[in-house]
Amino acid sequence: MNKLLERITIDPRVCHGQPVVRGLRYTVESLLEYLAGGDGIEDILQEFPDLEREDLLACLEFAAQSLRVKSRHLVMA
């Protein structure tokens, strides 16, 4: 498994089982929305000092992996 992806956790007791960063209740979805909205990595790190650069890179990797899996599933269907 990609080392970055180890930073993403899924626990039904945390944020209703949504993927989050290191159990910190920052959902992958919300952090990707910040990035998509134009916020840079440094902007987000200043806003949320308990996050690390690798956390945001892990969110991007998680999204990329999710799309790969979904794309393979669509081709096979």
C-alpha positions, 0 to 999 in steps of 0.5 A, spaced: 500 500 500 502 507 498 505 510 504 501 516 503 494 512 504 496 509 511 494 516 513 487 516 510 483 512 515 475 509 515 472 508 522 464 508 522 465 512 529 469 517 526 465 522 521 460 517 519 465 512 516 467 517 511 475 517 509 478 522 514 486 524 515 489 520 521 482 520 525 482 527 526 475 528 523 478 532 517 474 528 511 478 527 505 472 530 501 472 537 505 480 537 504 479 536 496 474 541 496 478 546 499 484 544 494 478 544 488 476 551 490 483 554 489 486 554 496 493 552 496 497 546 500 500 552 504 494 556 505 490 550 508 496 548 512 496 555 515 488 554 517 489 547 520 496 547 523 495 540 526 495 537 518 501 536 515 503 536 507 503 529 507 496 529 509 493 533 503 498 529 498 494 523 501 487 526 500 490 527 492 492 520 492 486 517 495 482 520 490 486 518 484 486 511 487 478 511 488 478 513 480 482 508 478 478 503 482 471 506 479 474 506 472 476 499 472 469 497 475 466 501 469 470 498 464 468 491 467 461 492 467 
